[in-house]
Amino acid sequence: MFSRYSVTFEFDSRPPLTHRGIVSASQVDTCMRLATKKARSALKPQGWSSVVCVLLDRSDKEPQS
């Protein structure tokens, strides 16, 4: 399964940082883990207070960006 995702790191005194992309896995929990890992690698957030991960859709074919 392919899923488009959006991961947002929120901070107490700074604007949020958001990363979007596509992950592929057979289980939803694996999609969530991979999406969060990709966002962490891309943004390298420090001192975040909360994280929001949203799977925007699910498809058997790779979604168009």
C-alpha positions as a LaTeX table, in Angstrom:
\begin{tabular}{lrrr}
\hline
Residue & $x$ (\AA) & $y$ (\AA) & $z$ (\AA) \\
\hline
Met1 & 0.00 & 0.00 & 0.00 \\
Phe2 & 1.14 & 3.55 & $-0.73$ \\
Ser3 & 0.21 & 6.53 & 1.45 \\
Arg4 & 0.75 & 10.25 & 1.10 \\
Tyr5 & 1.59 & 11.76 & 4.49 \\
Ser6 & 2.10 & 15.01 & 6.33 \\
Val7 & 4.16 & 15.21 & 9.53 \\
Thr8 & 4.25 & 18.40 & 11.60 \\
Phe9 & 6.57 & 19.11 & 14.51 \\
Glu10 & 5.11 & 21.75 & 16.84 \\
Phe11 & 7.08 & 23.97 & 19.23 \\
Asp12 & 6.18 & 26.10 & 22.26 \\
Ser13 & 7.70 & 29.33 & 20.95 \\
Arg14 & 8.44 & 28.75 & 17.24 \\
Pro15 & 6.36 & 28.15 & 14.12 \\
Pro16 & 5.66 & 24.50 & 13.25 \\
Leu17 & 7.75 & 22.56 & 10.73 \\
Thr18 & 5.92 & 20.33 & 8.22 \\
His19 & 7.20 & 17.64 & 5.88 \\
Arg20 & 5.13 & 15.85 & 3.21 \\
Gly21 & 5.88 & 12.77 & 1.15 \\
Ile22 & 4.91 & 9.24 & 0.13 \\
Val23 & 5.63 & 5.97 & 1.95 \\
Ser24 & 5.00 & 2.36 & 1.06 \\
Ala25 & 4.32 & $-0.48$ & 3.50 \\
Ser26 & 1.85 & $-3.30$ & 4.04 \\
Gln27 & 0.67 & $-2.14$ & 7.50 \\
Val28 & $-0.64$ & 1.26 & 8.61 \\
Asp29 & 1.61 & 1.39 & 11.70 \\
Thr30 & 4.65 & 0.84 & 9.48 \\
Cys31 & 3.52 & 3.71 & 7.21 \\
Met32 & 3.26 & 5.98 & 10.26 \\
Arg33 & 6.71 & 4.96 & 11.52 \\
Leu34 & 8.34 & 5.46 & 8.11 \\
Ala35 & 6.64 & 8.83 & 7.58 \\
Thr36 & 7.81 & 10.10 & 10.96 \\
Lys37 & 11.33 & 8.79 & 10.35 \\
Lys38 & 11.53 & 10.49 & 6.93 \\
Ala39 & 10.27 & 13.78 & 8.39 \\
Arg40 & 12.77 & 13.61 & 11.24 \\
Ser41 & 15.62 & 13.04 & 8.77 \\
Ala42 & 14.50 & 15.85 & 6.48 \\
Leu43 & 13.73 & 18.50 & 9.11 \\
Lys44 & 16.05 & 17.54 & 12.01 \\
Pro45 & 13.72 & 19.17 & 14.57 \\
Gln46 & 15.11 & 20.11 & 17.99 \\
Gly47 & 13.05 & 20.88 & 21.09 \\
Trp48 & 9.62 & 20.02 & 19.63 \\
Ser49 & 6.68 & 19.78 & 22.01 \\
Ser50 & 4.33 & 17.65 & 19.88 \\
Val51 & 4.22 & 15.71 & 16.61 \\
Val52 & 1.24 & 15.25 & 14.30 \\
Cys53 & 1.40 & 12.54 & 11.61 \\
Val54 & $-1.47$ & 12.26 & 9.12 \\
Leu55 & $-1.84$ & 9.65 & 6.39 \\
Leu56 & $-3.69$ & 11.61 & 3.73 \\
Asp57 & $-4.77$ & 8.70 & 1.55 \\
Arg58 & $-4.13$ & 5.05 & 0.77 \\
Ser59 & $-3.71$ & 3.41 & $-2.61$ \\
Asp60 & $-2.46$ & 0.21 & $-4.23$ \\
Lys61 & $-0.80$ & 2.34 & $-6.91$ \\
Glu62 & 1.80 & 4.99 & $-6.15$ \\
Pro63 & 0.03 & 8.38 & $-5.80$ \\
Gln64 & 1.03 & 11.27 & $-8.01$ \\
Ser65 & 2.88 & 13.99 & $-6.07$ \\
\hline
\end{tabular}
